[in-house]
């Protein structure tokens, strides 16, 4: 099955020699210096002259800085990472002027991510050996998976995280082959006790990656708190804490990638609950468990894979789905549907109504509930409640083998309590 050309980055870990580590450390420092100085110059020119400075002018400034006796050390690393730092600053200012982001901030040592980007004229790649400009020997890369056959890297990005690990991201252009289309439709409901519950009745247990290393993390953080600020022992303790955090993040990402890949390969339409994690973590009792579940990261990774594979994704708000689709029976055992299984089946209903994409078509994202969003064209919705009920029942009979009947919502009756004026009052509907 054919595919489409797309750019994709492959990330590997590498182990530099002491000389390479020193050169990379110097490169990271020069990149941060050029970025901060260019930002200061652009801010100064605007404050004094009310004039904007573009990328070309900052590039000419960097050339003068290399000739200055006080900053001649800027000429020691390759020029590619320094030019890319100026381009990143230009992109940051464009986002600020278009009111998408805030004003660019200065990079801080120890708090900003250390990275350097090399373009095609700043590195060589031959027979699986990659050598950066002004380096005497190639990098010792651990090829966890091979690069696609016949591709030529267009740029590489070298980075160092807080745990002292070095990674290299190689950008290539390759043909993405789509998988065979599936006919399955699944609804996914997020939770804490069970990480995800599918409309088929299957539950994915919560690995609780942070809780497994919580004792080690607490011990390392207490040791860090006892160290004197600015001392070498504090720097060593900080690295130990960072390594524990990186271990937790790596395990969480590995589980996330495996789960999202399985969902995309086994289904053609995926209905995922659109939860507001930012509001949920305000609950201080559940904030740690919610953050450890990484619900937003799973939705983001699944959406990225769906765009490549041509899968339809429907993100639905739980309140909207609960009010529009009433589900009372479990699709597996036929008994009362409760809790997460009921929510997963409710999420599956809009996914069944969404048109399945054929092979070769682009992925579409549909957001149900209030707010709307870009999505496929839909027929005019019925206006009255009776028309809506007939529409749902007709849609159900047009799809034989449906496990759940989309019965209309039951009218609300009875009494509910509310607090008004400091007294409890009964409100009859």
C-alpha positions as CSV (number, residue, x, y, z in Angstrom):
1,X,0.0,0.0,0.0
2,X,1.4,3.4,-1.0
3,X,2.0,6.3,1.3
4,X,2.9,9.9,1.3
5,X,6.2,11.7,1.8
6,X,6.7,13.2,5.2
7,X,9.5,14.4,7.5
8,X,10.1,12.3,10.6
9,X,12.8,12.6,13.3
10,X,14.6,9.5,14.7
11,X,16.0,10.0,18.2
12,X,18.9,8.0,19.5
13,X,21.2,8.2,22.5
14,X,24.9,8.6,22.1
15,X,28.0,8.6,24.4
16,X,30.5,11.4,23.6
17,X,34.2,11.1,24.4
18,X,35.6,13.6,27.0
19,X,36.8,15.8,24.1
20,X,33.4,15.7,22.4
21,X,31.6,16.4,25.6
22,X,33.8,19.5,26.1
23,X,33.1,20.7,22.6
24,X,29.4,20.2,22.9
25,X,29.3,22.0,26.3
26,X,31.1,24.9,24.6
27,X,28.6,24.8,21.7
28,X,25.6,24.8,24.1
29,X,27.1,27.8,26.0
30,X,27.7,29.8,22.8
31,X,24.2,29.1,21.5
32,X,22.7,30.4,24.8
33,X,25.0,33.5,24.7
34,X,24.1,34.4,21.1
35,X,20.4,33.9,21.8
36,X,20.4,36.1,25.0
37,X,22.6,38.8,23.5
38,X,20.5,39.0,20.3
39,X,17.3,39.2,22.5
40,X,18.9,42.0,24.6
41,X,19.9,44.0,21.4
42,X,16.4,43.7,19.9
43,X,14.8,44.8,23.1
44,X,17.2,47.8,23.4
45,X,16.7,48.9,19.8
46,X,12.9,48.9,20.3
47,X,13.1,50.8,23.6
48,X,15.4,53.5,22.3
49,X,14.6,53.8,18.6
50,X,11.1,52.2,18.3
51,X,12.5,50.0,15.5
52,X,12.2,46.3,14.8
53,X,15.3,44.2,14.3
54,X,15.0,41.1,12.0
55,X,17.0,37.9,11.6
56,X,19.3,39.4,8.9
57,X,20.4,42.2,11.2
58,X,21.0,39.9,14.2
59,X,23.1,37.7,11.9
60,X,25.3,40.6,10.9
61,X,25.6,41.4,14.6
62,X,26.8,37.9,15.4
63,X,29.5,38.2,12.8
64,X,30.8,41.4,14.5
65,X,30.7,39.6,17.9
66,X,33.1,36.9,16.5
67,X,35.6,39.6,15.5
68,X,35.4,41.4,18.9
69,X,38.5,40.5,21.0
70,X,36.3,39.9,24.1
71,X,34.0,37.4,22.3
72,X,36.4,35.8,19.8
73,X,35.6,32.4,21.4
74,X,32.2,32.5,19.5
75,X,34.2,31.4,16.4
76,X,35.3,28.1,18.0
77,X,32.1,26.1,17.5
78,X,30.3,25.6,14.2
79,X,28.4,28.5,12.8
80,X,25.3,26.4,12.1
81,X,23.9,26.1,15.7
82,X,24.5,29.9,16.3
83,X,22.5,30.8,13.1
84,X,19.7,28.4,14.2
85,X,19.5,30.1,17.6
86,X,18.9,33.4,15.8
87,X,16.2,31.8,13.7
88,X,14.5,30.4,16.8
89,X,14.5,33.9,18.3
90,X,12.9,35.3,15.1
91,X,10.2,32.6,15.3
92,X,9.7,33.5,19.0
93,X,9.2,37.2,18.1
94,X,6.8,36.3,15.3
95,X,4.7,34.3,17.7
96,X,4.7,37.3,20.1
97,X,3.7,39.8,17.5
98,X,0.8,37.6,16.3
99,X,-0.3,37.3,20.0
100,X,0.2,33.5,20.1
101,X,2.9,33.5,22.8
102,X,4.4,35.9,25.4
103,X,7.5,38.0,25.0
104,X,10.7,35.9,24.5
105,X,12.6,35.1,27.7
106,X,16.3,34.8,28.3
107,X,17.8,31.3,28.6
108,X,19.1,30.4,32.0
109,X,21.9,28.0,32.7
110,X,20.7,24.9,34.4
111,X,17.1,25.6,33.7
112,X,16.9,25.8,29.9
113,X,17.3,22.8,27.7
114,X,20.8,22.5,26.1
115,X,20.5,21.8,22.4
116,X,22.3,22.6,19.1
117,X,20.9,22.1,15.6
118,X,23.3,21.3,12.7
119,X,22.2,21.5,9.1
120,X,23.3,19.5,6.1
121,X,26.5,21.5,5.5
122,X,27.5,21.2,9.2
123,X,27.7,17.4,9.5
124,X,28.6,14.3,7.4
125,X,26.7,11.0,7.4
126,X,28.3,8.0,5.7
127,X,27.6,4.3,6.2
128,X,25.9,4.8,9.6
129,X,28.7,7.1,10.9
130,X,27.7,10.7,11.8
131,X,30.4,13.3,12.4
132,X,29.6,16.9,13.4
133,X,31.5,19.9,12.1
134,X,34.8,20.7,13.9
135,X,34.8,17.3,15.6
136,X,37.7,14.9,15.0
137,X,35.8,11.7,15.2
138,X,32.2,10.5,14.7
139,X,29.7,10.2,17.5
140,X,29.2,6.9,19.3
141,X,25.5,6.5,18.6
142,X,23.5,3.5,19.9
143,X,21.3,2.6,17.0
144,X,18.2,1.3,18.7
145,X,16.5,1.0,15.4
146,X,17.9,1.6,11.9
147,X,17.2,4.6,9.7
148,X,15.0,4.0,6.6
149,X,17.0,2.7,3.7
150,X,18.2,5.3,1.2
151,X,17.3,8.4,3.2
152,X,19.6,11.4,3.6
153,X,19.4,13.3,6.9
154,X,18.6,17.0,6.4
155,X,19.4,18.2,9.9
156,X,20.4,16.8,13.3
157,X,19.8,18.2,16.8
158,X,22.1,17.3,19.7
159,X,20.7,17.8,23.2
160,X,21.7,17.2,26.8
161,X,19.0,16.7,29.5
162,X,19.2,17.5,33.2
163,X,20.4,13.9,34.0
164,X,23.5,14.4,31.8
165,X,22.3,12.1,29.0
166,X,23.1,13.0,25.4
167,X,20.6,12.4,22.6
168,X,20.6,13.1,18.9
169,X,17.5,13.6,16.7
170,X,18.0,12.9,13.0
171,X,15.4,14.5,10.6
172,X,14.8,12.6,7.4
173,X,12.1,12.6,4.7
174,X,10.6,9.2,4.1
175,X,7.5,7.6,2.7
176,X,4.9,6.8,5.4
177,X,3.1,3.5,4.5
178,X,-0.5,3.4,5.7
179,X,-1.7,0.2,7.4
180,X,-4.7,-1.8,6.1
181,X,-7.9,-0.1,7.2
182,X,-9.9,-1.7,10.0
183,X,-13.6,-1.7,10.5
184,X,-13.6,-1.5,14.3
185,X,-14.9,1.6,16.2
186,X,-13.9,2.0,19.9
187,X,-14.7,4.5,22.6
188,X,-12.0,5.3,25.2
189,X,-12.7,6.6,28.7
190,X,-9.8,7.8,30.9
191,X,-9.6,7.1,34.6
192,X,-7.3,6.6,37.5
193,X,-8.0,3.1,38.9
194,X,-8.1,1.8,35.4
195,X,-6.0,4.0,33.1
196,X,-8.4,3.5,30.1
197,X,-11.6,1.6,29.6
198,X,-12.7,0.6,26.1
199,X,-16.2,0.3,24.9
200,X,-15.5,-3.4,24.3
201,X,-15.3,-3.9,28.0
202,X,-11.5,-4.1,28.2
203,X,-9.7,-2.2,30.9
204,X,-6.1,-1.0,30.8
205,X,-4.6,-1.1,34.3
206,X,-2.7,2.0,35.6
207,X,1.0,1.2,35.8
208,X,1.6,4.0,38.3
209,X,5.1,4.7,37.2
210,X,5.7,7.5,39.7
211,X,4.4,5.6,42.6
212,X,6.8,2.7,41.9
213,X,9.8,5.0,42.3
214,X,8.3,7.3,44.9
215,X,10.4,6.0,47.8
216,X,13.7,6.4,45.8
217,X,12.6,9.9,44.7
218,X,11.7,11.0,48.2
219,X,15.1,9.8,49.6
220,X,17.0,11.5,46.8
221,X,15.1,14.8,47.2
222,X,15.7,14.9,50.9
223,X,19.4,14.3,50.4
224,X,19.4,17.2,47.9
225,X,17.7,19.5,50.3
226,X,20.4,18.9,52.9
227,X,23.3,19.9,50.5
228,X,24.8,23.4,50.6
229,X,23.7,25.5,47.6
230,X,26.5,26.0,45.1
231,X,28.6,23.0,46.3
232,X,29.8,20.1,44.2
233,X,27.8,17.6,46.4
234,X,24.6,19.4,45.6
235,X,25.3,19.1,41.9
236,X,25.8,15.4,42.3
237,X,22.6,15.0,44.3
238,X,20.7,17.1,41.7
239,X,21.8,14.6,39.0
240,X,20.6,11.7,41.0
241,X,17.1,13.3,41.3
242,X,17.1,14.0,37.6
243,X,17.9,10.4,36.8
244,X,15.0,9.1,38.8
245,X,12.7,11.5,37.1
246,X,14.0,10.5,33.7
247,X,13.5,6.9,34.5
248,X,9.8,7.6,35.3
249,X,9.3,9.6,32.2
250,X,10.9,7.0,29.9
251,X,8.7,4.2,31.3
252,X,5.6,6.4,31.0
253,X,6.4,7.3,27.3
254,X,7.1,3.7,26.4
255,X,3.7,2.6,27.7
256,X,2.0,5.5,26.0
257,X,3.6,4.8,22.6
258,X,2.6,1.1,22.8
259,X,-1.0,1.8,23.8
260,X,-1.5,4.5,21.1
261,X,0.0,2.4,18.4
262,X,-2.3,-0.5,19.3
263,X,-5.4,1.7,19.2
264,X,-4.5,3.1,15.8
265,X,-3.7,-0.3,14.2
266,X,-6.8,-2.0,15.5
267,X,-9.5,0.7,14.9
268,X,-10.7,3.0,12.1
269,X,-12.6,5.4,14.3
270,X,-11.5,6.3,17.8
271,X,-13.7,8.3,20.2
272,X,-11.7,9.7,23.1
273,X,-13.0,11.6,26.1
274,X,-11.8,15.3,26.0
275,X,-11.0,15.9,29.7
276,X,-9.8,19.2,31.0
277,X,-6.7,18.0,32.9
278,X,-5.7,21.6,33.8
279,X,-8.9,21.9,35.9
280,X,-8.8,18.3,37.2
281,X,-5.3,18.7,38.8
282,X,-6.6,21.6,41.0
283,X,-7.9,18.8,43.2
284,X,-4.9,18.5,45.5
285,X,-6.0,15.0,46.6
286,X,-5.8,13.5,43.1
287,X,-3.4,15.9,41.3
288,X,-0.4,13.5,41.6
289,X,-2.4,10.5,40.3
290,X,-3.9,12.5,37.5
291,X,-0.5,13.8,36.4
292,X,1.0,10.3,36.6
293,X,-1.7,9.0,34.2
294,X,-0.6,11.5,31.5
295,X,-4.0,11.6,29.8
296,X,-3.3,14.6,27.6
297,X,0.0,13.0,26.3
298,X,-1.9,9.9,25.3
299,X,-4.5,11.9,23.3
300,X,-1.7,13.9,21.7
301,X,0.3,10.9,20.7
302,X,-2.8,9.0,19.4
303,X,-3.8,12.1,17.3
304,X,-0.3,12.3,15.8
305,X,-0.4,8.6,14.8
306,X,-3.9,9.0,13.4
307,X,-2.9,11.8,11.2
308,X,-0.3,9.6,9.6
309,X,-2.4,6.5,9.3
310,X,-5.7,8.2,8.1
311,X,-7.8,7.4,11.2
312,X,-10.8,9.4,12.3
313,X,-10.5,10.8,15.9
314,X,-13.5,12.1,17.8
315,X,-12.8,14.0,21.0
316,X,-16.0,14.3,22.9
317,X,-16.8,16.1,26.1
318,X,-18.3,13.8,28.7
319,X,-21.1,16.1,29.7
320,X,-22.3,16.5,26.1
321,X,-22.1,12.8,25.5
322,X,-23.9,11.9,28.7
323,X,-26.8,14.2,27.9
324,X,-27.2,13.3,24.2
325,X,-26.8,9.5,24.5
326,X,-28.4,7.5,27.2
327,X,-26.8,4.0,27.8
328,X,-28.2,1.6,30.3
329,X,-27.0,-1.8,29.2
330,X,-23.5,-3.2,29.2
331,X,-22.4,-4.3,25.7
332,X,-20.6,-7.4,27.1
333,X,-22.8,-9.1,29.6
334,X,-26.1,-7.3,29.0
335,X,-26.3,-6.1,32.7
336,X,-26.5,-2.5,33.9
337,X,-23.6,-0.4,32.5
338,X,-21.9,1.5,35.3
339,X,-18.9,3.7,35.8
340,X,-16.2,3.9,33.2
341,X,-17.6,1.1,31.0
342,X,-20.8,3.1,30.6
343,X,-18.9,6.3,29.7
344,X,-16.8,4.4,27.1
345,X,-19.9,3.1,25.4
346,X,-21.4,6.6,25.4
347,X,-18.2,7.9,23.8
348,X,-18.5,5.2,21.2
349,X,-21.9,6.4,19.9
350,X,-20.6,9.6,18.2
351,X,-17.8,7.5,16.7
352,X,-20.3,5.1,15.1
353,X,-22.1,8.0,13.5
354,X,-18.8,9.4,12.1
355,X,-18.0,8.3,8.6
356,X,-15.1,5.8,8.4
357,X,-12.2,7.0,6.3
358,X,-11.0,5.0,3.3
359,X,-7.5,4.1,2.7
360,X,-5.4,6.9,1.4
361,X,-7.6,9.7,2.8
362,X,-6.3,12.2,5.3
363,X,-7.1,11.9,9.0
364,X,-9.9,14.1,10.4
365,X,-10.5,15.3,14.0
366,X,-14.1,15.8,15.3
367,X,-14.8,17.6,18.6
368,X,-18.3,16.9,20.0
369,X,-20.2,19.0,22.4
370,X,-20.3,22.8,22.8
371,X,-17.5,24.7,21.1
372,X,-17.5,22.8,17.8
373,X,-14.5,22.7,15.7
374,X,-13.2,21.7,12.3
375,X,-14.5,18.4,11.0
376,X,-16.4,16.6,8.2
377,X,-19.6,18.0,6.9
378,X,-22.7,16.8,8.7
379,X,-26.3,16.7,7.7
380,X,-28.7,19.1,9.2
381,X,-29.6,18.1,12.7
382,X,-33.3,17.5,13.6
383,X,-34.9,20.3,15.5
384,X,-37.5,18.7,17.8
385,X,-36.9,16.0,20.4
386,X,-39.2,13.6,18.5
387,X,-37.2,14.1,15.3
388,X,-34.0,13.5,17.1
389,X,-35.3,10.3,18.7
390,X,-36.5,9.0,15.3
391,X,-33.1,9.9,13.7
392,X,-31.2,7.9,16.4
393,X,-33.4,4.9,16.1
394,X,-33.2,4.9,12.3
395,X,-29.5,5.3,12.5
396,X,-29.3,2.3,14.8
397,X,-31.4,0.1,12.5
398,X,-29.3,1.1,9.5
399,X,-26.3,-0.4,11.3
400,X,-27.0,-4.1,12.1
401,X,-25.2,-5.7,14.9
402,X,-25.2,-2.7,17.2
403,X,-24.4,-3.7,20.8
404,X,-26.1,-0.7,22.4
405,X,-29.4,0.9,21.6
406,X,-29.2,4.7,21.4
407,X,-32.4,5.2,23.3
408,X,-33.6,8.8,23.9
409,X,-32.8,10.5,27.1
410,X,-35.2,9.9,29.9
411,X,-37.0,13.0,31.2
412,X,-35.8,14.4,34.5
413,X,-38.3,14.0,37.3
414,X,-38.1,14.1,41.0
415,X,-36.6,16.5,43.4
416,X,-33.1,17.9,43.8
417,X,-31.6,20.0,46.6
418,X,-29.8,23.2,46.3
419,X,-28.3,25.7,48.7
420,X,-29.7,29.2,48.4
421,X,-29.5,32.0,51.0
422,X,-27.7,29.7,53.5
423,X,-30.7,27.3,53.8
424,X,-31.3,24.0,52.0
425,X,-34.3,24.2,49.7
426,X,-36.1,21.5,47.7
427,X,-36.6,22.3,44.0
428,X,-39.2,20.3,42.1
429,X,-38.9,19.9,38.4
